[in-house]
Amino acid sequence: MSKILIIEDNLEVRENTAEILELAQYKVITAENGKTGVELAIKGKPDLIICDIMMPVLDGYGVLHMLSKNPETAAIPFIFLTAKSEKSDYRKGMELGADDYITKPFDDTQLLNAIEIRLKKSAQLKKSFSADAEGMNAFMESAQQHTKLKLTDKARQTQSYKKKFILYQEGHRPQYLYLVVAGKIKTYKTNEDGKEFITNIHTQGDFIGYTPILEDSAYKDNAEVLEEAQLMLIPREDFLSLISHDNQLARQFIKLLSHNIVENEERLINLAYNSVRKRVAIGLLEVHSKFKTAPNSNPSLEISREDLAQVVGTATESLIRTLSEFKGDKLIDIKEGKIRILEESKLRNLLG
């Protein structure tokens, strides 16, 4: 049984609305003002909220603002219920993230239809999608089916790229969001002396290039194919539609992107605070995880010393010296330029 919170200061409207919903087999919670409504929403986690706009203590806009800032309540479908019918009020509510808007007086059918549509859509958008081509296609199909979203690219093409292909360059304007379906991509910056610093190595399931699209800016780094790769190209316009068209849809899409953001933050902390020896250990483990094809596999790391040094954020000479130390400690083996980790647990102990 779905649980619905009604926030309405008018006693008659509140009780009548609650009665309608209870007859329709919904569990109903009520609040007589915005402040109480926020408290009940945080405590009770309803499946949907119906909220009046003009209320004492805290108005409907304030309620929506507070709940949208709370991760535990931000994804709850929110319907404004108000006597106001001016377009400016409607627009303000939608800009704040409301999912729907019902003007009083309303009939039972109108109310119940709006609730049913939002609950069905919410249930569909709560599904988990994998960060791969199949999951991305399923997510976009779901988005178009349960919203009014129209995407420009129905084919959602996946293209193959050879090693060393330059995907984009610093200063260019983004046209696509890229999803790595297979292979590996390195992103890097170049300083005034032409020296490269790898900002990340992207592998299957990673999204590349979303920050400049969101910022409406040019690329601040370069992207090159490190190992023959397949990428799904999502047009810039479609990406922006997925982010801005619908509140719930945007949150779900951001979940697909979020692991990249956390990983990048951890990398910057590593570069700023750790010793060269510790950074090399972290870099080896990071690249090792990117090259793994199965949980228990132990692949040889076929990566140039220059690229690995850029991942670690140190001079190539310092990297080679540290790798030699690790080899002497029997933590790694190096044959024909390829690195194999021999003692992953001991290498991780260096991070403590």
Secondary structure, 3 states (H helix, E strand, C coil): CCEEEEECCCHHHHHHHHHHHHHCCCEEEEECCHHHHHHHHHHHCCCEEEEECCCCCCCHHHHHHHHHCCCCCCCCCEEEEECCCCHHHHHHHHHHCCCEEEECCCCHHHHHHHHHHHHHHHHHHCCCCCCCHHHHHHHHHHHHHHCCCCCCCCCCCEEEECCCCEEECCCCCCCEEEEEEEEEEEEEEECCCCCEEEEEEECCCCEECHHHHHHCCCCCCEEEEEEEEEEEEEEHHHHHHHHHCCHHHHHHHHHHHHHHHHHHHHHHHHHHHCCHHHHHHHHHHHHHHHHCCCCCCCCCECCCHHHHHHHHCCCHHHHHHHHHHHHHCCCEEEECCEEEECCHHHHHHCCC
